[in-house]
Amino acid sequence: MDDRDITRLEAAIDAIHGLARRLGLDGFPMRYEICPADVLYTFGAYGMPARFSHWSFGKAFYRMKMQYDYNLSRIYELVINSDPCHAFLLDRNSLLQNKVIVAHVVAHSDFFRHNYRFRATSRRMAETMAVHAARIRRYEMCHGRAAVEAVLDAALALQEQVDPYPAPPAAPRSQGRGRPGSSRPARRPTPYDDLWALDRRDAAGAPGPRLGSAQRALEPADPAGLNHGPTGPRPPSPDPPSAPGVDDGEPRDLLRFLMENSRILADWQRDILGMVRDEMLYFWPQLETKILNEGWATYWHARIMRELDLSPSETVEFARLHAAVLAPSPTHINPYHLGYHMLRDIARRRGEAYLFEVRETETDLSLVRNWLTQELVEELDLYVYRRQGDHWVVTDKDWRRVREELVQQMTNCGIPVITVADADWRGAGQLYLRHRYEGVELDRTYAEKTLPYVYRLWGRPVHLETVMDGRPTVFTCDGSRETRVQRP
């Protein structure tokens, strides 16, 4: 963009903001910055303009930048949940593309401000992450880069093992800080305890087979830690020897548990775990609302752009860009496409004003569970498919089955739930973890690669109970080797 286009964009921003307010959008104050591709892709790889350094972020940057250089994919913008809300625009965007992006991020800002899952997130996290980065750099100077990187490797491998819905706080642990135990202090029972159990069971689901539609998807980055593998059978969950059965009181915030109970971690190492955990909890609502958030922004950028005074050439360019955003793929769910069509269907049936209630009270999980209808499944050509031999085959097009599988994929954001069953197994300080198996097996490679990181933070043998090939299985890591034992 040249100086003349920037002047025109400034005028368009004022017009778009005025239209957004008239349509009922009420986001944070906006700050825009036009950036070259290297800067924008750095922000995309790190997740923030300022964050601690780690080799995995550099790996993500080069992958994303290579895709951009070869015209395989393109990031048009990056928007941050903050107050004021910061939006970064690619300098190679055309004037019309930046107009669309402004209309898009204004709706994102409204969503960040009003959706209930974002209300507990820090609106100053960009500054907080800069402080985290400075503190980690000091740790590198004091303890050496290799020692700090070893802790970061383990923390990032386990970063998704947090509890975004913690239970009400219990009484302080009797063992005191840093002493692990296999039980929690008793708390006074109430008539509503069964509701907590239901909430945890609802949060412990697992993704089923992949869904496809006539949609283009945004591929998520490969997780660094535990991951689900292909769908398997559903035998009952086994009890480990000398360990308690499945108990709703078992801690599922593994990062916090290790930070508070490991006997080998120094204070600076606990601090790093705490920083990674805080940052993950900030990002978690974005994982929970990808479809709704992108659908919301796409719905309103379309509404706003159609009310702007566009030239004929801009109208054609907008139609092409909007169609590309909604372009389908046969193998993945495009969150823009599914979210946009679901919101449009809700507006048709309940009125556009009702969308603001949906925006405030729903997540992807509840949106699909409550609003994905038979008509939409058929219109969008959604289906369930599985791998059979060397081929992927469509196995079901029944709308209820499609909705069920999609809900399973969204439960706990598709991340396996791992709980701490016993922190003093066999009376030797060994850590016994339990995968809440719901019919979908862990990916064996991820499980075997991740347990050494848990051992690194715990300092004693670590065991992970799950189900593999329909049989109770325990993975063990003692620091020198990993073993896997299957029981009949």
HELIX and SHEET records of a PDB file:
HELIX    1   1 ASP A    3  LEU A   23  1                                  21    
HELIX    2   2 ALA A   37  TYR A   46  1                                  10    
HELIX    3   3 TRP A   55  ASP A   69  1                                  15    
HELIX    4   4 LEU A   95  HIS A  114  1                                  20    
HELIX    5   5 TYR A  116  PHE A  118  5                                   3    
HELIX    6   6 MET A  125  HIS A  143  1                                  19    
HELIX    7   7 ARG A  145  ALA A  157  1                                  13    
HELIX    8   8 ASP A  193  ALA A  203  1                                  11    
HELIX    9   9 LEU A  254  ASN A  261  1                                   8    
HELIX   10  10 ASP A  267  GLU A  288  1                                  22    
HELIX   11  11 LYS A  290  MET A  305  1                                  16    
HELIX   12  12 PRO A  312  VAL A  325  1                                  14    
HELIX   13  13 PRO A  335  ARG A  350  1                                  16    
HELIX   14  14 GLU A  352  TYR A  354  5                                   3    
HELIX   15  15 LEU A  355  THR A  361  1                                   7    
HELIX   16  16 ASP A  364  TRP A  371  1                                   8    
HELIX   17  17 GLN A  374  LEU A  380  1                                   7    
HELIX   18  18 TRP A  399  MET A  410  1                                  12    
HELIX   19  19 THR A  411  GLY A  414  5                                   4    
HELIX   20  20 ARG A  444  TRP A  458  1                                  15    
SHEET    1   A 3 MET A  30  CYS A  35  0                                        
SHEET    2   A 3 CYS A  85  LEU A  90  1                                        
SHEET    3   A 3 GLU A  77  ILE A  80 -1                                        
SHEET    1   B 3 LEU A 211  GLY A 212  0                                        
SHEET    2   B 3 TYR A 383  GLN A 388 -1                                        
SHEET    3   B 3 HIS A 391  ASP A 396 -1                                        
SHEET    1   C 2 HIS A 228  THR A 231  0                                        
SHEET    2   C 2 VAL A 440  LEU A 442 -1                                        
SHEET    1   D 5 ILE A 418  TRP A 425  0                                        
SHEET    2   D 5 GLN A 430  HIS A 435 -1                                        
SHEET    3   D 5 VAL A 462  MET A 468  1                                        
SHEET    4   D 5 ARG A 471  CYS A 477 -1                                        
SHEET    5   D 5 GLU A 482  GLN A 486 -1                                        
END                                                                             
